[in-house]
Amino acid sequence: MLTKTALIGCLMTSTLGLPVALPYAAGAAVAVSVGPVELEVSRQRGLDIDLHVECLNSGCPLAALRIGAVETPSYRVTL
Protein backbone atom coordinates (compact mmCIF):
# COMPACT_ATOMS: atom_id res chain seq x y z
CA MET A 1 0.00 0.00 0.00
CA LEU A 2 2.83 2.40 0.83
CA THR A 3 4.56 1.54 -2.45
CA LYS A 4 1.44 2.47 -4.41
CA THR A 5 1.17 5.82 -2.61
CA ALA A 6 4.87 6.56 -3.17
CA LEU A 7 4.57 5.65 -6.85
CA ILE A 8 1.58 7.93 -7.36
CA GLY A 9 3.39 10.76 -5.54
CA CYS A 10 6.50 10.34 -7.71
CA LEU A 11 4.44 10.32 -10.90
CA MET A 12 2.56 13.48 -9.90
CA THR A 13 5.79 15.27 -8.94
CA SER A 14 7.50 14.36 -12.19
CA THR A 15 4.43 15.39 -14.20
CA LEU A 16 4.38 18.82 -12.54
CA GLY A 17 8.15 19.29 -12.89
CA LEU A 18 8.37 18.23 -16.53
CA PRO A 19 7.22 21.56 -18.07
CA VAL A 20 10.04 23.32 -16.19
CA ALA A 21 12.82 20.73 -16.45
CA LEU A 22 12.45 19.79 -20.11
CA PRO A 23 12.88 23.28 -21.65
CA TYR A 24 15.74 24.04 -19.24
CA ALA A 25 17.49 20.83 -20.30
CA ALA A 26 17.05 21.92 -23.93
CA GLY A 27 18.75 25.26 -23.16
CA ALA A 28 15.77 27.61 -22.93
CA ALA A 29 15.16 30.05 -20.10
CA VAL A 30 12.23 29.12 -17.86
CA ALA A 31 10.36 31.53 -15.58
CA VAL A 32 7.74 30.60 -12.99
CA SER A 33 5.79 33.34 -11.26
CA VAL A 34 3.36 33.16 -8.38
CA GLY A 35 1.66 36.47 -7.77
CA PRO A 36 4.24 39.27 -7.80
CA VAL A 37 7.27 36.96 -7.32
CA GLU A 38 9.01 35.58 -10.42
CA LEU A 39 11.83 33.01 -10.53
CA GLU A 40 13.75 32.72 -13.79
CA VAL A 41 16.33 30.01 -14.48
CA SER A 42 18.61 30.10 -17.50
CA ARG A 43 22.01 28.68 -18.34
CA GLN A 44 23.40 32.11 -19.28
CA ARG A 45 22.26 34.09 -16.22
CA GLY A 46 21.61 31.39 -13.62
CA LEU A 47 18.81 32.02 -11.08
CA ASP A 48 17.10 35.41 -11.09
CA ILE A 49 14.43 36.43 -8.58
CA ASP A 50 12.20 39.43 -9.39
CA LEU A 51 9.47 41.18 -7.43
CA HIS A 52 6.94 42.96 -9.65
CA VAL A 53 5.64 45.76 -7.44
CA GLU A 54 3.05 46.84 -10.03
CA CYS A 55 1.19 43.56 -9.39
CA LEU A 56 0.45 44.66 -5.84
CA ASN A 57 -1.71 47.58 -7.07
CA SER A 58 -3.27 45.97 -10.12
CA GLY A 59 -4.43 42.50 -10.99
CA CYS A 60 -1.80 39.98 -11.99
CA PRO A 61 -2.10 36.27 -12.77
CA LEU A 62 -2.18 33.85 -9.85
CA ALA A 63 0.54 31.72 -11.46
CA ALA A 64 2.40 31.82 -14.76
CA LEU A 65 4.94 29.74 -16.65
CA ARG A 66 7.07 31.38 -19.35
CA ILE A 67 9.45 29.47 -21.60
CA GLY A 68 12.01 31.67 -23.33
CA ALA A 69 14.23 34.62 -22.40
CA VAL A 70 12.69 37.94 -21.40
CA GLU A 71 14.11 39.73 -24.46
CA THR A 72 12.70 37.23 -26.98
CA PRO A 73 9.11 36.28 -27.84
CA SER A 74 8.16 33.48 -25.49
CA TYR A 75 5.42 30.99 -24.72
CA ARG A 76 3.47 32.03 -21.60
CA VAL A 77 0.74 30.15 -19.73
CA THR A 78 -1.18 31.92 -16.95
CA LEU A 79 -3.83 30.99 -14.42
mmCIF file as gemmi writes it, N, C-alpha and C atoms, coordinates in Angstrom:
data_model
loop_
_atom_site.group_PDB
_atom_site.id
_atom_site.type_symbol
_atom_site.label_atom_id
_atom_site.label_alt_id
_atom_site.label_comp_id
_atom_site.label_asym_id
_atom_site.label_entity_id
_atom_site.label_seq_id
_atom_site.pdbx_PDB_ins_code
_atom_site.Cartn_x
_atom_site.Cartn_y
_atom_site.Cartn_z
_atom_site.occupancy
_atom_site.B_iso_or_equiv
_atom_site.pdbx_formal_charge
_atom_site.auth_seq_id
_atom_site.auth_asym_id
_atom_site.pdbx_PDB_model_num
ATOM 1 N N . MET Axp A 1 ? 0.817 -1.188 0 1 0 ? 1 A 1
ATOM 2 C CA . MET Axp A 1 ? 0 0 0 1 0 ? 1 A 1
ATOM 3 C C . MET Axp A 1 ? 0.866 1.26 0 1 0 ? 1 A 1
ATOM 4 N N . LEU Axp A 2 ? 1.935 1.255 0.783 1 0 ? 2 A 1
ATOM 5 C CA . LEU Axp A 2 ? 2.832 2.399 0.83 1 0 ? 2 A 1
ATOM 6 C C . LEU Axp A 2 ? 3.558 2.573 -0.503 1 0 ? 2 A 1
ATOM 7 N N . THR Axp A 3 ? 3.882 1.477 -1.152 1 0 ? 3 A 1
ATOM 8 C CA . THR Axp A 3 ? 4.558 1.539 -2.447 1 0 ? 3 A 1
ATOM 9 C C . THR Axp A 3 ? 3.665 2.195 -3.498 1 0 ? 3 A 1
ATOM 10 N N . LYS Axp A 4 ? 2.38 1.876 -3.464 1 0 ? 4 A 1
ATOM 11 C CA . LYS Axp A 4 ? 1.44 2.467 -4.411 1 0 ? 4 A 1
ATOM 12 C C . LYS Axp A 4 ? 1.329 3.974 -4.175 1 0 ? 4 A 1
ATOM 13 N N . THR Axp A 5 ? 1.261 4.396 -2.931 1 0 ? 5 A 1
ATOM 14 C CA . THR Axp A 5 ? 1.172 5.819 -2.607 1 0 ? 5 A 1
ATOM 15 C C . THR Axp A 5 ? 2.443 6.549 -3.021 1 0 ? 5 A 1
ATOM 16 N N . ALA Axp A 6 ? 3.599 5.942 -2.779 1 0 ? 6 A 1
ATOM 17 C CA . ALA Axp A 6 ? 4.868 6.559 -3.171 1 0 ? 6 A 1
ATOM 18 C C . ALA Axp A 6 ? 4.979 6.655 -4.685 1 0 ? 6 A 1
ATOM 19 N N . LEU Axp A 7 ? 4.524 5.647 -5.394 1 0 ? 7 A 1
ATOM 20 C CA . LEU Axp A 7 ? 4.573 5.652 -6.847 1 0 ? 7 A 1
ATOM 21 C C . LEU Axp A 7 ? 3.682 6.744 -7.424 1 0 ? 7 A 1
ATOM 22 N N . ILE Axp A 8 ? 2.49 6.887 -6.89 1 0 ? 8 A 1
ATOM 23 C CA . ILE Axp A 8 ? 1.579 7.935 -7.358 1 0 ? 8 A 1
ATOM 24 C C . ILE Axp A 8 ? 2.165 9.313 -7.057 1 0 ? 8 A 1
ATOM 25 N N . GLY Axp A 9 ? 2.764 9.485 -5.885 1 0 ? 9 A 1
ATOM 26 C CA . GLY Axp A 9 ? 3.393 10.759 -5.536 1 0 ? 9 A 1
ATOM 27 C C . GLY Axp A 9 ? 4.549 11.1 -6.458 1 0 ? 9 A 1
ATOM 28 N N . CYS Axp A 10 ? 5.38 10.109 -6.788 1 0 ? 10 A 1
ATOM 29 C CA . CYS Axp A 10 ? 6.5 10.342 -7.708 1 0 ? 10 A 1
ATOM 30 C C . CYS Axp A 10 ? 6.012 10.692 -9.11 1 0 ? 10 A 1
ATOM 31 N N . LEU Axp A 11 ? 4.977 10.027 -9.57 1 0 ? 11 A 1
ATOM 32 C CA . LEU Axp A 11 ? 4.437 10.324 -10.9 1 0 ? 11 A 1
ATOM 33 C C . LEU Axp A 11 ? 3.852 11.727 -10.965 1 0 ? 11 A 1
ATOM 34 N N . MET Axp A 12 ? 3.146 12.135 -9.927 1 0 ? 12 A 1
ATOM 35 C CA . MET Axp A 12 ? 2.562 13.48 -9.898 1 0 ? 12 A 1
ATOM 36 C C . MET Axp A 12 ? 3.653 14.549 -9.841 1 0 ? 12 A 1
ATOM 37 N N . THR Axp A 13 ? 4.689 14.312 -9.047 1 0 ? 13 A 1
ATOM 38 C CA . THR Axp A 13 ? 5.787 15.272 -8.943 1 0 ? 13 A 1
ATOM 39 C C . THR Axp A 13 ? 6.527 15.406 -10.265 1 0 ? 13 A 1
ATOM 40 N N . SER Axp A 14 ? 6.792 14.296 -10.915 1 0 ? 14 A 1
ATOM 41 C CA . SER Axp A 14 ? 7.498 14.364 -12.192 1 0 ? 14 A 1
ATOM 42 C C . SER Axp A 14 ? 6.629 14.998 -13.268 1 0 ? 14 A 1
ATOM 43 N N . THR Axp A 15 ? 5.333 14.786 -13.226 1 0 ? 15 A 1
ATOM 44 C CA . THR Axp A 15 ? 4.433 15.393 -14.2 1 0 ? 15 A 1
ATOM 45 C C . THR Axp A 15 ? 4.389 16.904 -14.022 1 0 ? 15 A 1
ATOM 46 N N . LEU Axp A 16 ? 4.399 17.38 -12.776 1 0 ? 16 A 1
ATOM 47 C CA . LEU Axp A 16 ? 4.384 18.816 -12.538 1 0 ? 16 A 1
ATOM 48 C C . LEU Axp A 16 ? 5.73 19.46 -12.838 1 0 ? 16 A 1
ATOM 49 N N . GLY Axp A 17 ? 6.824 18.74 -12.644 1 0 ? 17 A 1
ATOM 50 C CA . GLY Axp A 17 ? 8.149 19.291 -12.887 1 0 ? 17 A 1
ATOM 51 C C . GLY Axp A 17 ? 8.6 19.22 -14.329 1 0 ? 17 A 1
ATOM 52 N N . LEU Axp A 18 ? 7.96 18.414 -15.139 1 0 ? 18 A 1
ATOM 53 C CA . LEU Axp A 18 ? 8.365 18.228 -16.533 1 0 ? 18 A 1
ATOM 54 C C . LEU Axp A 18 ? 8.294 19.508 -17.37 1 0 ? 18 A 1
ATOM 55 N N . PRO Axp A 19 ? 7.242 20.341 -17.26 1 0 ? 19 A 1
ATOM 56 C CA . PRO Axp A 19 ? 7.219 21.565 -18.072 1 0 ? 19 A 1
ATOM 57 C C . PRO Axp A 19 ? 8.341 22.541 -17.733 1 0 ? 19 A 1
ATOM 58 N N . VAL Axp A 20 ? 8.931 22.444 -16.557 1 0 ? 20 A 1
ATOM 59 C CA . VAL Axp A 20 ? 10.038 23.321 -16.189 1 0 ? 20 A 1
ATOM 60 C C . VAL Axp A 20 ? 11.375 22.684 -16.545 1 0 ? 20 A 1
ATOM 61 N N . ALA Axp A 21 ? 11.531 21.402 -16.271 1 0 ? 21 A 1
ATOM 62 C CA . ALA Axp A 21 ? 12.819 20.731 -16.451 1 0 ? 21 A 1
ATOM 63 C C . ALA Axp A 21 ? 13.153 20.476 -17.913 1 0 ? 21 A 1
ATOM 64 N N . LEU Axp A 22 ? 12.186 20.133 -18.716 1 0 ? 22 A 1
ATOM 65 C CA . LEU Axp A 22 ? 12.453 19.789 -20.112 1 0 ? 22 A 1
ATOM 66 C C . LEU Axp A 22 ? 12.963 20.975 -20.931 1 0 ? 22 A 1
ATOM 67 N N . PRO Axp A 23 ? 12.329 22.143 -20.892 1 0 ? 23 A 1
ATOM 68 C CA . PRO Axp A 23 ? 12.883 23.283 -21.649 1 0 ? 23 A 1
ATOM 69 C C . PRO Axp A 23 ? 14.244 23.726 -21.123 1 0 ? 23 A 1
ATOM 70 N N . TYR Axp A 24 ? 14.443 23.658 -19.8 1 0 ? 24 A 1
ATOM 71 C CA . TYR Axp A 24 ? 15.74 24.043 -19.236 1 0 ? 24 A 1
ATOM 72 C C . TYR Axp A 24 ? 16.835 23.097 -19.72 1 0 ? 24 A 1
ATOM 73 N N . ALA Axp A 25 ? 16.516 21.806 -19.803 1 0 ? 25 A 1
ATOM 74 C CA . ALA Axp A 25 ? 17.487 20.835 -20.299 1 0 ? 25 A 1
ATOM 75 C C . ALA Axp A 25 ? 17.799 21.077 -21.774 1 0 ? 25 A 1
ATOM 76 N N . ALA Axp A 26 ? 16.841 21.62 -22.519 1 0 ? 26 A 1
ATOM 77 C CA . ALA Axp A 26 ? 17.055 21.924 -23.935 1 0 ? 26 A 1
ATOM 78 C C . ALA Axp A 26 ? 17.793 23.247 -24.142 1 0 ? 26 A 1
ATOM 79 N N . GLY Axp A 27 ? 17.99 24.018 -23.063 1 0 ? 27 A 1
ATOM 80 C CA . GLY Axp A 27 ? 18.747 25.257 -23.16 1 0 ? 27 A 1
ATOM 81 C C . GLY Axp A 27 ? 17.917 26.522 -23.118 1 0 ? 27 A 1
ATOM 82 N N . ALA Axp A 28 ? 16.621 26.421 -22.973 1 0 ? 28 A 1
ATOM 83 C CA . ALA Axp A 28 ? 15.767 27.607 -22.934 1 0 ? 28 A 1
ATOM 84 C C . ALA Axp A 28 ? 15.682 28.152 -21.507 1 0 ? 28 A 1
ATOM 85 N N . ALA Axp A 29 ? 15.398 29.432 -21.406 1 0 ? 29 A 1
ATOM 86 C CA . ALA Axp A 29 ? 15.161 30.048 -20.099 1 0 ? 29 A 1
ATOM 87 C C . ALA Axp A 29 ? 13.733 29.737 -19.673 1 0 ? 29 A 1
ATOM 88 N N . VAL Axp A 30 ? 13.546 29.456 -18.389 1 0 ? 30 A 1
ATOM 89 C CA . VAL Axp A 30 ? 12.228 29.123 -17.864 1 0 ? 30 A 1
ATOM 90 C C . VAL Axp A 30 ? 11.949 30.038 -16.682 1 0 ? 30 A 1
ATOM 91 N N . ALA Axp A 31 ? 10.76 30.66 -16.674 1 0 ? 31 A 1
ATOM 92 C CA . ALA Axp A 31 ? 10.362 31.531 -15.577 1 0 ? 31 A 1
ATOM 93 C C . ALA Axp A 31 ? 9.035 31.057 -15.013 1 0 ? 31 A 1
ATOM 94 N N . VAL Axp A 32 ? 8.969 30.972 -13.693 1 0 ? 32 A 1
ATOM 95 C CA . VAL Axp A 32 ? 7.745 30.604 -12.991 1 0 ? 32 A 1
ATOM 96 C C . VAL Axp A 32 ? 7.412 31.753 -12.056 1 0 ? 32 A 1
ATOM 97 N N . SER Axp A 33 ? 6.186 32.257 -12.143 1 0 ? 33 A 1
ATOM 98 C CA . SER Axp A 33 ? 5.786 33.342 -11.255 1 0 ? 33 A 1
ATOM 99 C C . SER Axp A 33 ? 4.524 32.956 -10.502 1 0 ? 33 A 1
ATOM 100 N N . VAL Axp A 34 ? 4.526 33.35 -9.249 1 0 ? 34 A 1
ATOM 101 C CA . VAL Axp A 34 ? 3.363 33.156 -8.378 1 0 ? 34 A 1
ATOM 102 C C . VAL Axp A 34 ? 3.069 34.518 -7.769 1 0 ? 34 A 1
ATOM 103 N N . GLY Axp A 35 ? 1.971 35.113 -8.222 1 0 ? 35 A 1
ATOM 104 C CA . GLY Axp A 35 ? 1.658 36.466 -7.77 1 0 ? 35 A 1
ATOM 105 C C . GLY Axp A 35 ? 2.718 37.435 -8.253 1 0 ? 35 A 1
ATOM 106 N N . PRO Axp A 36 ? 3.238 38.289 -7.376 1 0 ? 36 A 1
ATOM 107 C CA . PRO Axp A 36 ? 4.242 39.268 -7.801 1 0 ? 36 A 1
ATOM 108 C C . PRO Axp A 36 ? 5.68 38.737 -7.827 1 0 ? 36 A 1
ATOM 109 N N . VAL Axp A 37 ? 5.908 37.517 -7.387 1 0 ? 37 A 1
ATOM 110 C CA . VAL Axp A 37 ? 7.267 36.96 -7.323 1 0 ? 37 A 1
ATOM 111 C C . VAL Axp A 37 ? 7.524 36.088 -8.543 1 0 ? 37 A 1
ATOM 112 N N . GLU Axp A 38 ? 8.66 36.34 -9.219 1 0 ? 38 A 1
ATOM 113 C CA . GLU Axp A 38 ? 9.015 35.579 -10.416 1 0 ? 38 A 1
ATOM 114 C C . GLU Axp A 38 ? 10.413 35 -10.25 1 0 ? 38 A 1
ATOM 115 N N . LEU Axp A 39 ? 10.55 33.703 -10.529 1 0 ? 39 A 1
ATOM 116 C CA . LEU Axp A 39 ? 11.833 33.014 -10.531 1 0 ? 39 A 1
ATOM 117 C C . LEU Axp A 39 ? 12.157 32.631 -11.96 1 0 ? 39 A 1
ATOM 118 N N . GLU Axp A 40 ? 13.327 33.062 -12.436 1 0 ? 40 A 1
ATOM 119 C CA . GLU Axp A 40 ? 13.749 32.724 -13.792 1 0 ? 40 A 1
ATOM 120 C C . GLU Axp A 40 ? 15.063 31.956 -13.716 1 0 ? 40 A 1
ATOM 121 N N . VAL Axp A 41 ? 15.13 30.834 -14.44 1 0 ? 41 A 1
ATOM 122 C CA . VAL Axp A 41 ? 16.33 30.012 -14.48 1 0 ? 41 A 1
ATOM 123 C C . VAL Axp A 41 ? 16.778 29.903 -15.923 1 0 ? 41 A 1
ATOM 124 N N . SER Axp A 42 ? 18.037 30.252 -16.17 1 0 ? 42 A 1
ATOM 125 C CA . SER Axp A 42 ? 18.613 30.1 -17.503 1 0 ? 42 A 1
ATOM 126 C C . SER Axp A 42 ? 20.071 29.698 -17.349 1 0 ? 42 A 1
ATOM 127 N N . ARG Axp A 43 ? 20.604 29.103 -18.39 1 0 ? 43 A 1
ATOM 128 C CA . ARG Axp A 43 ? 22.009 28.679 -18.343 1 0 ? 43 A 1
ATOM 129 C C . ARG Axp A 43 ? 22.956 29.865 -18.457 1 0 ? 43 A 1
ATOM 130 N N . GLN Axp A 44 ? 22.54 30.954 -19.102 1 0 ? 44 A 1
ATOM 131 C CA . GLN Axp A 44 ? 23.402 32.115 -19.277 1 0 ? 44 A 1
ATOM 132 C C . GLN Axp A 44 ? 23.465 32.966 -18.007 1 0 ? 44 A 1
ATOM 133 N N . ARG Axp A 45 ? 22.307 33.187 -17.366 1 0 ? 45 A 1
ATOM 134 C CA . ARG Axp A 45 ? 22.263 34.095 -16.216 1 0 ? 45 A 1
ATOM 135 C C . ARG Axp A 45 ? 22.059 33.395 -14.883 1 0 ? 45 A 1
ATOM 136 N N . GLY Axp A 46 ? 21.825 32.119 -14.871 1 0 ? 46 A 1
ATOM 137 C CA . GLY Axp A 46 ? 21.607 31.394 -13.616 1 0 ? 46 A 1
ATOM 138 C C . GLY Axp A 46 ? 20.211 31.647 -13.065 1 0 ? 46 A 1
ATOM 139 N N . LEU Axp A 47 ? 20.095 31.8 -11.76 1 0 ? 47 A 1
ATOM 140 C CA . LEU Axp A 47 ? 18.813 32.016 -11.084 1 0 ? 47 A 1
ATOM 141 C C . LEU Axp A 47 ? 18.599 33.506 -10.864 1 0 ? 47 A 1
ATOM 142 N N . ASP Axp A 48 ? 17.44 33.997 -11.248 1 0 ? 48 A 1
ATOM 143 C CA . ASP Axp A 48 ? 17.1 35.407 -11.091 1 0 ? 48 A 1
ATOM 144 C C . ASP Axp A 48 ? 15.746 35.49 -10.406 1 0 ? 48 A 1
ATOM 145 N N . ILE Axp A 49 ? 15.669 36.258 -9.33 1 0 ? 49 A 1
ATOM 146 C CA . ILE Axp A 49 ? 14.426 36.43 -8.579 1 0 ? 49 A 1
ATOM 147 C C . ILE Axp A 49 ? 13.98 37.873 -8.73 1 0 ? 49 A 1
ATOM 148 N N . ASP Axp A 50 ? 12.744 38.085 -9.197 1 0 ? 50 A 1
ATOM 149 C CA . ASP Axp A 50 ? 12.196 39.427 -9.389 1 0 ? 50 A 1
ATOM 150 C C . ASP Axp A 50 ? 10.922 39.594 -8.578 1 0 ? 50 A 1
ATOM 151 N N . LEU Axp A 51 ? 10.713 40.811 -8.104 1 0 ? 51 A 1
ATOM 152 C CA . LEU Axp A 51 ? 9.47 41.178 -7.429 1 0 ? 51 A 1
ATOM 153 C C . LEU Axp A 51 ? 8.826 42.276 -8.254 1 0 ? 51 A 1
ATOM 154 N N . HIS Axp A 52 ? 7.667 41.995 -8.819 1 0 ? 52 A 1
ATOM 155 C CA . HIS Axp A 52 ? 6.941 42.961 -9.645 1 0 ? 52 A 1
ATOM 156 C C . HIS Axp A 52 ? 5.988 43.741 -8.745 1 0 ? 52 A 1
ATOM 157 N N . VAL Axp A 53 ? 6.401 44.942 -8.376 1 0 ? 53 A 1
ATOM 158 C CA . VAL Axp A 53 ? 5.636 45.765 -7.441 1 0 ? 53 A 1
ATOM 159 C C . VAL Axp A 53 ? 4.318 46.224 -8.056 1 0 ? 53 A 1
ATOM 160 N N . GLU Axp A 54 ? 4.286 46.38 -9.385 1 0 ? 54 A 1
ATOM 161 C CA . GLU Axp A 54 ? 3.053 46.839 -10.032 1 0 ? 54 A 1
ATOM 162 C C . GLU Axp A 54 ? 1.917 45.83 -9.879 1 0 ? 54 A 1
ATOM 163 N N . CYS Axp A 55 ? 2.228 44.568 -9.607 1 0 ? 55 A 1
ATOM 164 C CA . CYS Axp A 55 ? 1.188 43.558 -9.393 1 0 ? 55 A 1
ATOM 165 C C . CYS Axp A 55 ? 0.458 43.759 -8.07 1 0 ? 55 A 1
ATOM 166 N N . LEU Axp A 56 ? 1.088 44.44 -7.125 1 0 ? 56 A 1
ATOM 167 C CA . LEU Axp A 56 ? 0.445 44.658 -5.84 1 0 ? 56 A 1
ATOM 168 C C . LEU Axp A 56 ? -0.724 45.633 -5.957 1 0 ? 56 A 1
ATOM 169 N N . ASN Axp A 57 ? -0.652 46.598 -6.884 1 0 ? 57 A 1
ATOM 170 C CA . ASN Axp A 57 ? -1.711 47.583 -7.067 1 0 ? 57 A 1
ATOM 171 C C . ASN Axp A 57 ? -2.745 47.168 -8.095 1 0 ? 57 A 1
ATOM 172 N N . SER Axp A 58 ? -2.338 46.381 -9.075 1 0 ? 58 A 1
ATOM 173 C CA . SER Axp A 58 ? -3.265 45.967 -10.124 1 0 ? 58 A 1
ATOM 174 C C . SER Axp A 58 ? -3.357 44.438 -10.128 1 0 ? 58 A 1
ATOM 175 N N . GLY Axp A 59 ? -4.266 43.945 -10.906 1 0 ? 59 A 1
ATOM 176 C CA . GLY Axp A 59 ? -4.432 42.498 -10.988 1 0 ? 59 A 1
ATOM 177 C C . GLY Axp A 59 ? -3.309 41.849 -11.774 1 0 ? 59 A 1
ATOM 178 N N . CYS Axp A 60 ? -2.8 40.752 -11.273 1 0 ? 60 A 1
ATOM 179 C CA . CYS Axp A 60 ? -1.805 39.978 -11.99 1 0 ? 60 A 1
ATOM 180 C C . CYS Axp A 60 ? -2.213 38.509 -11.901 1 0 ? 60 A 1
ATOM 181 N N . PRO Axp A 61 ? -1.715 37.678 -12.788 1 0 ? 61 A 1
ATOM 182 C CA . PRO Axp A 61 ? -2.103 36.267 -12.766 1 0 ? 61 A 1
ATOM 183 C C . PRO Axp A 61 ? -1.705 35.591 -11.452 1 0 ? 61 A 1
ATOM 184 N N . LEU Axp A 62 ? -2.487 34.614 -11.056 1 0 ? 62 A 1
ATOM 185 C CA . LEU Axp A 62 ? -2.184 33.854 -9.85 1 0 ? 62 A 1
ATOM 186 C C . LEU Axp A 62 ? -0.875 33.097 -10.011 1 0 ? 62 A 1
ATOM 187 N N . ALA Axp A 63 ? -0.695 32.449 -11.157 1 0 ? 63 A 1
ATOM 188 C CA . ALA Axp A 63 ? 0.543 31.718 -11.459 1 0 ? 63 A 1
ATOM 189 C C . ALA Axp A 63 ? 0.78 31.783 -12.958 1 0 ? 63 A 1
ATOM 190 N N . ALA Axp A 64 ? 2.057 31.768 -13.338 1 0 ? 64 A 1
ATOM 191 C CA . ALA Axp A 64 ? 2.396 31.824 -14.761 1 0 ? 64 A 1
ATOM 192 C C . ALA Axp A 64 ? 3.672 31.04 -15.012 1 0 ? 64 A 1
ATOM 193 N N . LEU Axp A 65 ? 3.752 30.46 -16.189 1 0 ? 65 A 1
ATOM 194 C CA . LEU Axp A 65 ? 4.936 29.743 -16.648 1 0 ? 65 A 1
ATOM 195 C C . LEU Axp A 65 ? 5.333 30.332 -17.989 1 0 ? 65 A 1
ATOM 196 N N . ARG Axp A 66 ? 6.583 30.801 -18.104 1 0 ? 66 A 1
ATOM 197 C CA . ARG Axp A 66 ? 7.067 31.377 -19.352 1 0 ? 66 A 1
ATOM 198 C C . ARG Axp A 66 ? 8.294 30.598 -19.791 1 0 ? 66 A 1
ATOM 199 N N . ILE Axp A 67 ? 8.318 30.193 -21.04 1 0 ? 67 A 1
ATOM 200 C CA . ILE Axp A 67 ? 9.454 29.471 -21.601 1 0 ? 67 A 1
ATOM 201 C C . ILE Axp A 67 ? 10.075 30.367 -22.651 1 0 ? 67 A 1
ATOM 202 N N . GLY Axp A 68 ? 11.301 30.773 -22.439 1 0 ? 68 A 1
ATOM 203 C CA . GLY Axp A 68 ? 12.008 31.672 -23.333 1 0 ? 68 A 1
ATOM 204 C C . GLY Axp A 68 ? 12.553 32.849 -22.552 1 0 ? 68 A 1
ATOM 205 N N . ALA Axp A 69 ? 13.6 33.475 -23.068 1 0 ? 69 A 1
ATOM 206 C CA . ALA Axp A 69 ? 14.226 34.616 -22.4 1 0 ? 69 A 1
ATOM 207 C C . ALA Axp A 69 ? 13.294 35.819 -22.417 1 0 ? 69 A 1
ATOM 208 N N . VAL Axp A 70 ? 13.534 36.758 -21.518 1 0 ? 70 A 1
ATOM 209 C CA . VAL Axp A 70 ? 12.692 37.943 -21.399 1 0 ? 70 A 1
ATOM 210 C C . VAL Axp A 70 ? 12.755 38.788 -22.669 1 0 ? 70 A 1
ATOM 211 N N . GLU Axp A 71 ? 13.924 38.87 -23.292 1 0 ? 71 A 1
ATOM 212 C CA . GLU Axp A 71 ? 14.107 39.727 -24.456 1 0 ? 71 A 1
ATOM 213 C C . GLU Axp A 71 ? 13.483 39.158 -25.729 1 0 ? 71 A 1
ATOM 214 N N . THR Axp A 72 ? 13.204 37.872 -25.77 1 0 ? 72 A 1
ATOM 215 C CA . THR Axp A 72 ? 12.697 37.23 -26.976 1 0 ? 72 A 1
ATOM 216 C C . THR Axp A 72 ? 11.207 36.909 -26.824 1 0 ? 72 A 1
ATOM 217 N N . PRO Axp A 73 ? 10.489 36.748 -27.937 1 0 ? 73 A 1
ATOM 218 C CA . PRO Axp A 73 ? 9.11 36.277 -27.84 1 0 ? 73 A 1
ATOM 219 C C . PRO Axp A 73 ? 9.079 34.905 -27.176 1 0 ? 73 A 1
ATOM 220 N N . SER Axp A 74 ? 8.155 34.709 -26.263 1 0 ? 74 A 1
ATOM 221 C CA . SER Axp A 74 ? 8.161 33.478 -25.488 1 0 ? 74 A 1
ATOM 222 C C . SER Axp A 74 ? 6.747 32.909 -25.382 1 0 ? 74 A 1
ATOM 223 N N . TYR Axp A 75 ? 6.69 31.687 -24.955 1 0 ? 75 A 1
ATOM 224 C CA . TYR Axp A 75 ? 5.415 30.992 -24.719 1 0 ? 75 A 1
ATOM 225 C C . TYR Axp A 75 ? 5.057 31.189 -23.258 1 0 ? 75 A 1
ATOM 226 N N . ARG Axp A 76 ? 3.886 31.719 -22.972 1 0 ? 76 A 1
ATOM 227 C CA . ARG Axp A 76 ? 3.471 32.026 -21.602 1 0 ? 76 A 1
ATOM 228 C C . ARG Axp A 76 ? 2.105 31.401 -21.325 1 0 ? 76 A 1
ATOM 229 N N . VAL Axp A 77 ? 1.998 30.739 -20.178 1 0 ? 77 A 1
ATOM 230 C CA . VAL Axp A 77 ? 0.737 30.153 -19.726 1 0 ? 77 A 1
ATOM 231 C C . VAL Axp A 77 ? 0.411 30.756 -18.369 1 0 ? 77 A 1
ATOM 232 N N . THR Axp A 78 ? -0.802 31.278 -18.21 1 0 ? 78 A 1
ATOM 233 C CA . THR Axp A 78 ? -1.183 31.918 -16.947 1 0 ? 78 A 1
ATOM 234 C C . THR Axp A 78 ? -2.46 31.303 -16.407 1 0 ? 78 A 1
ATOM 235 N N . LEU Axp A 79 ? -2.603 31.406 -15.107 1 0 ? 79 A 1
ATOM 236 C CA . LEU Axp A 79 ? -3.829 30.985 -14.417 1 0 ? 79 A 1
ATOM 237 C C . LEU Axp A 79 ? -4.51 32.197 -13.835 1 0 ? 79 A 1
